[in-house]
Amino acid sequence: MACPFFHPTIPIRDWRQAPRAPLGDPYEGVCLTESGEWEPAGELLRECCNFGYARGRCARFPVTETVDAIRLTAWECEGGALELQYILEGNHEPLRHGRLTADAGSDLPGALHSQAKAFVSSYRRRRRQGAEAS
């Protein structure tokens, strides 16, 4: 459940014991609010951007925003297509949701598109690593 304003760019590789992150891997990235583009760092990036629910913990989080986090999940369909379900959460409750195929996310608004793309990348990498380890 990443922050709805977080646009992940590259996985964080220097996190020693990285927890299981909502996007599959913890990411570096940019914050895009009405205040403009900003590159978060440190605990803010690791805790608020990657794990959502930044309201009251991040000064850039808009007070009027109703969505606190974006949750994604994936499953493989017949023929190897990857399906995604997204849930936009507010106050730990679902507000809106939808489904899409992994390759059809380009028409999604803002951070949802960026996060879906990062999630799919992490998902596919982990699946490859699991197959290679078998």
SULDA-V133272 format. One record per run of one state. SS is the DSSP state (h for helix, s for strand, l for the rest). FROM is the first residue (numbers start at 0). LEN is the number of residues. If there is no record, write none. Layout:
# SULDA-V133272
SS | FROM | LEN
SS | FROM | LEN
This chain:
# SULDA-V133272
l | 0 | 1
s | 1 | 1
l | 2 | 3
s | 5 | 6
l | 11 | 15
s | 26 | 7
l | 33 | 2
s | 35 | 3
l | 38 | 3
h | 41 | 10
l | 51 | 17
s | 68 | 8
l | 76 | 1
h | 77 | 3
l | 80 | 1
s | 81 | 9
l | 90 | 2
s | 92 | 9
h | 101 | 3
l | 104 | 5
h | 109 | 24
l | 133 | 1
